[in-house]
């Protein structure tokens, strides 16, 4: 850790010294001619800021200011090509002649290109390719689109709803937590379905890393959360095997490729400073505020509550003001500098942040001395450099460091949890009834603290020896580490003698990638050919050790691993996996409007032993730009492209899934021995996912109407299914076997509408729709549990003929009837994940200075188990069930009148009898609409900030509105990503308000 602090300090020093030194070189040019002017939008005439203006021959340039104006000084006499580039508007070239003492003035109008087939993409292709050449759907998000979610606490949460087909399973709202990411449904029942993530060509460890202890209450962490939106230039996403063939046996879940900001030799040194401050508050827990939930399940008011029997009780742990929820302040700071001299470019950035959790125990004796129940502190540095040694040789180096400290709010089950404490209180909890303690249970401090680090570095060498041949070599390294401490103080209800748990986790990955492209043209250029070949290798090493110490001699300031009488090594596990493969791809083009791509990758994985389990994955795609044809009405329908793709990718089993394994045990007299582990399967192979994808892209009326439509059918063959073998073989654990077939099918639609475009008024709307159906076609006769709650025994299932995963439980078949409930056991309830998602984004710009934007999303079709309500009913404190509980009390007293007027569903759920109160009767639809973000951006007047090229003030709010019929904490809340259909005292999401000032010099 000390070495990392030294690295961070030296990096921050470089952030200042490197651009200062280079700026001195920039100012050495003498007085010569100049180029100045204004850049506007073609159809409205409004000025465009941040347009890149460059003279490539001289490697000089600048950016337009907020009024669209620019000046390039010290231009030698001569004739040059001035280049104007702006994201979303394409580029424009102008030939200019410059003479000393005679400024050249230009007025340039750029046409908007919402859909640009000339944009270059690299994800899912064997090299750089224009969009028109790619037959599969590639989604792109640029820095502007990411900025709409600037109030989000992490990058992964900022992606929520931004791309059709992107699914997220939230483990919790706390800053530092991360959702589980998947594209187009679940395509594996045992191996996970997270997409691969590449950052500047380096593959990062992108699976959930977990946390350091149980006190985090199911929170999960994904290293992608180390990345920050302000460092990102663009993100490319491909959503399935049709586009990920070239990534081999790891890519069936899709690929996310992230490109961070880089400098430009054509621009002077650019400085950018960002300051953000704001507050996190908590969404209203439980049903909407009203008569049946006036106190937010006891969280907004925990003083003198009344249970269903009319008894007044007080939570002994309640803060003095009766409110657990307090605004938590956040602050984020970032500094970025970029530029270049000659063939050398640089981009350096640094950041720090501190965010609290909106849970406050002040005034609570059990949290005396603890300033904040939860927080996350984050810092990092990033450096990107490129060097053009010659016109044909370029080298690039990128490096980043992230440090994070997280104190989790203890949530989850039990009266020891801060979050569940008010909801658990009742006749069984730490309360007082009529002034007397009803139970001696209470909690004191619990400290779950994680300290994480990430170091990522990569080197790239590009060589362009001729117009027909180029090749690239890329190597990279990613290091993730976690030191997790979970400490129960002496006197804690869960561990009265005290407990200290230390988790030491590390993941190291190394990437090697070489690719070459051979280009040719035939028949006077009518036919183009690009042949690509390459080799990729990836090594992943993970290690996890968890040690527990119990029974302290007394209260301790800070325990260590030798502080307790009982010491236990819970786990010590190290795994190494190597994946490598080569690919060959051929692209043929006809007159630049029709492209056919065929490719194959041969891949191997160390999980298959010495034979490496070589597998071949084919790919075929086509792209046809009909709007380039002579007959097309291009005057109003300027772009229409048909595309289709078929491809396969895989998912390898774990490092030891194919081999017979044994574990070690210790007897009561401390004798060591072996115990059977897994049976082993020498025939085990990877899962294979095959996907068919068809769609079209369209742009009408000068980009005022755009559409991207994709339909897909994905099947996973040879799915790895845990099969239970006869106990007579001596191995009781299930063994993975290639016996399953899974299917996902659906559609993804994006529609863009430019409703109004005037010089001083613009209104744009984006609509997104995702439809998804999944089915387990064949599981070899097995039924597979999916997710498990140790407290209730509840789980989802993967069963033949049903969605993946599906929920089964006790279903009230006469739910709406005024009658006693008729219960159908083990009945199909519905899918665990949404089947249809609709999103909208709208923005209005006034006077070119003020912009208002909003983003909302609806999700439906899924179900979740509301164990929060079920547990509170047992305590007779769940107010939405008070009518049912009151009716049951009268029924027990001999008056059935109220009970006889209740529908069957309420009778089944709102019963305080333990024998009737089962969690699987509490499955509810968690369909919801949520207004995720609202932003107001204001470009400050020129000159208001001295020396600034531009300055912008942004006010943002997240989760302002939620509409749902769900009775639990939050329709998006989950008790960890492993429990996709369970709300077991899960914490609701945050409502966040921020104000940001960003200044560029």
VEXPA-534217 format. One record per residue (C-alpha): residue in one letter; x negated, y, z. Coordinates in steps of 0.02 Angstrom, whole numbers, plus 50000, padded with zeros to 5 digits. Example, Ala and Ser with C-alpha at 12.3 -4.5 7.8 and 13.67 -1.06 7.14 Angstrom:
2
A493854977550390S493164994750357
This chain:
1001
X500005000050000X498545011950036X497865008649861X499565013249791X499585029549887X497875033749816X498525029249642X500045040449667X498985055049729X497765053649583X499215052249462X500015068149527X498335076849510X498275071149329X500015078049305X499305095349334X497525094349267X497785085249101X499005097749024X498055112549093X496455106749008X497335103148845X498265119648850X496595128448856X496135119948692X497795124948615X497475143448646X495805143448555X496545146648383X496355164148311X497705176148250X498445170948082X500185170048004X501795164648087X503425155448055X505035160348142X506895158448122X508505150648185X509275133248175X511165131248174X512465117648154X513025116447972X514905115547992X515135127748138X513645139548130X513305137848316X511465138648365X510595122548413X509365121948557X507925109548581X507725106248394X505965100348356X505145111848229X503465105948163X502185107948026X501505090048017X499985094647912X499355106248049X499995096048196X500845111448268X502635114448317X503875120448447X505655118348509X507085130248477X507745139448629X509545139348689X509965152548556X509245141548418X507745152848386X505945147448364X504215154748328X502625145848275X501125157448285X499345156148219X499785147148058X498355147747929X498715154447756X499425141447639X500945131647583X501665118847703X503195108147738X504135113447894X505095099047972X506655101048080X507215086048185X508665084948307X509415069348382X511125065948308X510835077848163X509505069248060X508085079847989X507795093847864X506215098847770X505815116347704X504305121447600X503565137947662X502105148847608X501235158047751X500115173347735X499185182947869X500205197347940X501795192247849X502985182247961X504015169247868X505835168847923X506935153447898X508765149947929X509075131247937X510755122447953X510765104248012X512245092847975X512885081848115X512625063148091X513605053948225X513245037748133X511535038348054X511015023347951X509265030547933X508925029448119X507525017248158X507845002948280X506634989848342X507694978648454X508214962248373X507084965348224X505304959748184X504714977848171X505384995148139X506974994348035X508285006847981X510055004048044X510645000847866X509504985547856X510124977148015X511604965348004X511984964348190X512694977348308X511364987648397X512014999848527X511015015548564X511105027648709X510075043448705X509575055148845X511105066048816X512325051548839X511415045548994X511555063049066X513455061149076X513155049149222X511855059849310X512775057949476X512515039049473X511305032749607X510395021049485X510095018249300X511065001949298X512595010649371X512385024649244X512605011749106X514305006449176X515615007849039X514445016548916X514345001848795X515754990148742X515444972348799X514314977348944X514904969049106X514334973649281X514684964649444X514394977149583X513604970749743X513904987149832X513805006149815X512275009649919X510895019149832X509575006149794X510794992049761X511054985949584X512434976649493X512234960449397X512214964549210X512904953349073X513474955348892X515014947348817X515484936248962X514624922249054X513714910148940X512904899249073X513544890749230X511854887149310X510454897849234X511094915549247X511534926749101X510564942649132X509864950848975X508014952848947X507364970348982X505874978148891X505124995048937X504015002648802X503704985148733X503294977248902X504484964248971X504944967749150X505604956149285X507464959549266X508364946849374X509124951249541X507744951749670X508854950649823X508454959649985X507414956750138X508734950150256X510524945650291X510834962550370X511004970350198X512694962050188X512564954850014X511734969749932X510674965249782X509214974049702X508684973449520X506984980749471X507844990049329X508395002049466X506595008349477X506905016749309X507655034249311X508725042049175X507685057949167X506185047849106X507125039248965X507195044948784X508365031348721X509015013848756X509375000448626X510474985548668X510874969748572X512254959548650X512024941448603X511104927448514X511564933848340X510314947848365X509084940248489X508444925048395X506694932248386X506594932548577X506814913648591X507204902748741X507574917048860X508704928348759X510444920848754X511034934548872X510514948748755X509114961548760X508974979148830X507504989248763X507085005548852X505975019048776X505285032248893X504885050048844X503295053548748X502335068848697X502135075848522X500565082648442X501665094648345X502285103548500X501425114748628X501385109348809X503155107948876X503515108749062X505175103349137X505715104849319X507295097149389X508075099549561X509665090549616X510575091649780X512255085049834X513235073749947X513865055849948X515565052750025X516545036550034X518065031849932X519625029150036X519525011350104X520995000150065X522645005249984X522915023349937X523125035450080X524915034950141X526095028150271X525425010350254X523595015650266X523455032650351X521755029350429X520805020450290X520855003350375X520235011450535X518705018950457X519335036750441X520085036150616X519545023150742X520215031550898X521785025150985X522425014350845X524035004550861X524194986350810X525744977850744X526344974450922X526324992950964X524814991151077X523595005751078X521805000051068X520145008951054X518595002950965X517175003751091X515935007250951X516935021650877X515985038150855X516545052050971X517505061250834X518395045450777X517725045750600X516375033950537X516275042450368X515205058150356X514505066750201X512725060850169X511545072950085X510475068549937X509035077549855X508075073049698X506585082049621X505685078549458X504285086749360X503825082449182X502515088949061X502185083548883X501225089248731X499665085248633X498135091348541X497575084348375X497945065848373X498135064548562X499835065748647X500355064148827X501915063848935X501755064049124X503155064249252X503375062649439X504885061449551X505415060249734X507145057849807X508005055249974X509805049349985X510825045050137X512315033650159X513975041650208X514095031350368X513685040350529X513535032650702X513195049050792X514145049850955X514065030850963X513055024351111X512615008751014X511705019250883X510865031251002X509205037050932X509575031950752X509655047550644X510405039050491X511255022150479X510725020050297X509615028850171X508475026350022X506865035849990X506105034549818X504565041049729X503685037449568X502505042849431X502445038949245X501085042349116X501195039148928X499745042648810X499465039848624X497925042648518X497795042948329X495985037848302X496225038248113X497735040548000X497905021548001X497505017148182X498505022148335X498355016648517X499595019248656X499515016748843X500935018248966X500935015949153X502135018749296X502215017049484X503775016549592X503895015849782X505535013849874X506065012350056X507845006750092X508765005750257X510344996150219X511984999650306X512354982950392X513944976850311X514864960550285X515584948850415X515664949350602X515804962350737X513924965250723X514154973750556X514324992650550X515484992250402X516644978350457X516674983950639X518234995150631X519154982750521X518754967850633X519344976450792X520984970350862X521504957150985X519894947450944X518694962150938X517784974651048X519304984951094X520284991151242X522144987651265X523034998051397X521345004351455X520594987251488X519264978751381X520054965351274X518384957551234X516584959451285X515974959251106X515024974351045X513494977650942X511894987350958X510554991750834X510124981150683X508764987050566X508754979650390X507364989150299X506624984950129X505034992350057X504814989449871X503484993349744X503324991749557X501814994349445X502034992649257X500724995549125X500584991848940X499394994348795X499894994948612X498814995448456X499604999648288X498634997448126X499275003247955X497874998447834X498975000247680X500725004447623X501144985947607X500424979347770X500494984547953X500304975248116X500444978348302X499704971048460X500524974148627X500034967948800X500834972248965X500934968549150X502344970949275X502154969049464X503634969549583X503464967649770X504614967849920X504254968250106X505914965950191X506124967750379X507704963050472X507664966750658X508984963050789X508584972350949X508684963551116X510504963451169X511214962050994X512804951650988X512124940250851X510414937950933X510474942751119X508634938351143X508114947950988X507564942550815X506334948750684X506334942150506X505014946450376X505224942950190X503724944550075X504244943049892X503244946449735X503514944249549X502114946349422X502424945649235X501234946949089X501734949948907X500774946848745X501564951548578X500824951848404X501804955348245X501364958748064X502414965247918X502084962947732X503074974147614X503324973047427X504484980047293X505034971847130X505994976646974X505514995046980X505934995947163X507694988847149X507194974147259X506234976847420X505464963247524X504824963347703X504024947547769X503664947347955X502754935048066X502214935648245X501824927248409X502444931248584X501974924348754X502664928148926X502064922349096X503064924549255X502454920849430X503584922949582X503214919849764X504384921349913X503984918650097X505194921650240X504694920350423X505794922350577X505304926250756X506564924950899X506674926551089X505744942651132X505084945151309X506074961351318X506474977251222X505114981351094X504664997251003X504194987050848X504084968050842X502784957950747X502684939850692X501904935250860X503144944650971X504344930351004X504304913351087X505074904650936X504244906150765X504904898350607X504364898950425X506064898250338X505404896750161X503794897450062X504024895549876X502954899449724X503444896849541X502544899649377X503384898849207X502594901649036X503634904648880X502834906448708X503374905748527X503094911448350X504314918348223X504474921048036X505724932947956X506144938147778X507154953647733X507714956547553X508504972847499X509434977247339X509434995547286X509435000847468X511264996447496X511254977547521X510084968347639X509924949947679X508894943847827X508374926047869X507234921148011X506724907248128X505814906348293X504964890948364X504864892148551X504174882348699X504324883348887X503234876049025X504794869549115X504784855248989X503074848849040X501574845048929X502644843748772X503214861748800X504944856848730X504754865648563X506404872148495X506864881048333X508114895448333X508764901548163X509454918548114X510424924947964X511194942147938X511814953647800X512164972247785X513134980147641X513294999147630X514835000947521X514835019847535X513265020447428X514245013447280X514765025147139X516615021347158X516665026047342X517635042147390X516115049347479X516805067047480X517905062647631X517355044947677X515485047247684X514945030847765X515585013147769X514524997847805X514984979547821X513864968547926X513794950747986X512574939748080X512314922248144X510954917448265X510414906048404X509464909048564X509164898648718X509004897948905X507704886648985X508004877449150X507014881249306X505194876849329X505534860249419X507284855749359X506644842149243X505524833149368X505884822049516X505494831549675X505324828149861X505414839250011X504554838750179X505414836550347X504864836250528X505614824050653X506064827950832X504384821450892X503494832650765X503084818850642X503044824650460X503884815150319X504634816250145X506464817750097X507264815949924X507474832249830X508054831549649X508224815949542X507394823349388X507854822049205X506464819249079X507694822548935X508164839848998X508154853448866X508664871648853X510424878048832X510744884048655X511924898548621X512524901248443X513454917048397X514394923148245X514654941848230X515544952248099X515974970548096X515914987348010X515325005248038X516265020047966X516145038947964X517475050447889X517725069047866X515935074247898X515765063748054X517365069948134X518005051948139X516815037548170X517135019348207X516085004248254X517044987848260X516314970748302X517094953648324X516104939148394X516224920548430X514884913448544X514654895248594X513394888148715X512934870248673X511984858148784X512464869048932X511494864549088X512804857249205X512444850649381X512994832349377X513194821949535X512354804949517X512754789349619X512104790749798X511374773249779X509964781149678X509384789349839X509604807549783X511134816949846X510884833649758X511634836549586X510474835349436X510534847349289X511044838649128X511354845048950X513194840448936X514204856548927X514994867648795X515574885348837X516414898148725X516604917048727X517584926548596X518144944348583X518064961248501X517174977748535X517814994148465X517085011648477X518005026548403X517325044248397X518445059248363X517835076948332X519505085148370X518915102948356X517295110448289X517155129248287X515685140648320X516285144548497X517345129248533X517005110648510X518025096048574X517465078048555X518255061848616X517495044348619X518585029048647X517925011548686X518864995048697X518194977748742X519224961748733X518534945448800X519144927648815X518074913548884X518344894848901X517394879848965X517634868048817X516704852948888X515834850149055X515544831449046X516984828649166X516194839349302X516984853349403X515684866449450X515844878349599X515404896249555X514954907349703X515294902549882X515774911450044X515064902550195X516354910750308X517934905350217X517414891250102X518134901049956X517374899749784X517734901149599X517664886249483X517104881749309X518334868949243X518694862349069X520014872348978X519904887749090X518934904249088X517134904949149X517284906549296X519094904149347X519964906349514X521004892549591X521954893249754X523624892349842X524844900949724X526534907249779X527554901949628X529114911549685X528164927249737X529544939849698X531024929949764X531854933349932X531474916050000X530204905950095X528624904049992X528394888949881X526534885349880X525674876549736X523974870649796X522404871949690X523354881849559X522544892449424X522594910749476X521614919249336X519874924549277X518564931149397X517974944449273X518944957449172X519664951949005X519994969348937X519114985748967X519565002848899X518465018148917X518555036248861X517325050448860X517785068248816X516795084348808X517275102448775X515985115848735X516405134348750X515375148648679X513915136648655X513445139148838X514765130248942X515155111748924X516415101349021X516375082449003X517265067749084X517165048949075X518475036449135X518715017749124X520105004949146X519744986549184X521054972949194X521414954349183X520374948549332X520774943449511X519894944949678X520154937449850X520584950749978X519814943150133X519744960350213X521634960850222X521754942550273X520574944650420X521424960550479X523124951950475X522434938950596X522004953550710X523724961250676X522904977650620X523224977750431X524534991350415X525154986550239X525744970350321X526564978450472X528334976150401X527984957550382X527144956150552X528584965450636X529834954150549X528864938750606X528854944850786X530744947150781X530914930050700X529924922250843X531114931150962X532624923650874X533084937850755X532804932350572X533684947450492X532124956750434X531184940950389X532594935250276X532434951250174X530584949050135X529954942149968X529024925649970X527334933749935X527434944750090X527974930050198X526474920150138X525204934050163X525824944050311X525884930350442X524824931050599X524964912350626X523194905450600X523884889550520X524774900150387X523414913150362X522294905950226X521084916150119X521624907849957X523374915349977X522584932549962X522084932849779X522634949149700X522454957749533X521064970649545X521534980149388X521094998549405X520785014949317X519355025649380X518795043049330X516955039249342X516145056049303X516585074349277X515195086449230X515075105149203X513505111149112X513055129449094X511585135948992X510935150749089X510655166948991X508955169248910X507755178749022X508685174849183X507275163049232X505665172349188X504575163049064X505825148949039X506235142448867X507915136048932X508795133649097X510375124049135X511465122349289X512505106449304X513885102249427X514365083749431X515615073049523X515865054249519X517355043249560X518575057649583X520115046949548X520545028549566X522235021149521X522555003149575X523814991749661X522444981949748X522604981149938X520774978349980X519314990050007X518944993949825X519434984849664X517604984949609X516894979749778X516094962649792X515304953149936X513704951349836X513514947049652X513544928449696X515344930549753X516164938349600X517934935649664X517804939449850X518024955749946X517434950850119X517284967450210X516414974550057X516014993150061X517005004549943X516105014749813X515385032049837X516145048349782X514665059549742X514525078149710X512895085449643X512195101949581X510675101549468X509535114949399X508415110049253X507165122549184X506025120249033X504475130849000
